[in-house]
């Protein structure tokens, strides 16, 4: 855009306009391109989805972070084209908080190159309201169709692994082929199997697998399909899923706050699983005996662990890690507790003599006695 402004200025100059006026105009226009206070909160200023198959899910969560001391309101979004949509995760951000705007391009109804803009309106009290523009671009292939638009592994237990499939259909050259497959996530591998070929129509099955070694938590990435299209970019296939822990501890972190030395505090932790289990032992990292946990003796899918904390006399941070061992299982369950032991000010020392009140209203002693 700035390059075009310089070209326009040069044409104006050749038409006889004073050079000083041109420089002033260029300075004003260039300043308009600088990021305003709202743009500075965005993770990025534009989004290019690249070249994708028709039907592919093209979704990007653009992070927004309030970098200011004041609260920020996000008043709304709009788009310049029916080919794009935008949805806010929140409409209010306190200082330091983060949210996102989920941006999606429609690759079913639209084809070839599509551009659009997402507009987000921000407001800070006593400062003002401003609307930012986020340019979007995608090129949707007409010859490659992905069904479904992404590979979703869903939710599954840790250690189980998961497999999911998608179909890739091509219509065009009779010799078209997928020549290789790569994954952006080492825990996800993929292969393709050609299922049919007739003239210029080719169909593949894409088989994606999550390793049983995948850690607990959400994951995602891109499977890239290399083809014999020459210089054309690989066909991206997005994937996502969630590896769930077999056991869930609530809360996983006991936040104890400020603690007074010598006091006693009652706590409770709940351990859940999909199948009944037995707790063999519960151990603490430290050995001072501040925490006492009652060990359940039953086999159940839900165990409630009553705990008692006798706050130590030494002031300072209190951090403890608990390990729950299960019979016949090498992997233990852990949860933590954290707090701060505060110093209690000593009682003020008083003078005992000063506490005895002076006599009031005694008669004077006669002289000469």
Buried (B, 14 or more C-beta within 10 A) or exposed (E): EEEEBEEBBEEBBEEEEEEEEBEEBBEEBEEEEEEEBBBEBBBEEEBEBEBBBBBBBBBBBBBBBBEBEEBBBBEEBEBBBEBBBBEBBEEEBEEEEEBBBBBBBBBEEBEEEBBBBBBBBBBBEEEEEBBBEBEBBBBBBEBBBBEBBBBBBEEBBBBEBBEBEBEBBBBBEEEBBBEEBEBEBEBBBBEBEEEEBEEEEBBBBBBBBBBEEBEEEEBBBBBBBBBEBEEEBBBBBBBBBBBBBBBBBEEEEBEBEEBEBEEEBEBEBEBBBEEEBEBEEBEBEEEEEBBEBEEBEEEBEEBEBEBEBBBBEEBEEBEBEBEBBBEEEEEBBEBBBBBEBBEEEEEEEEEEEEEEEEEEEEEEEEEEE
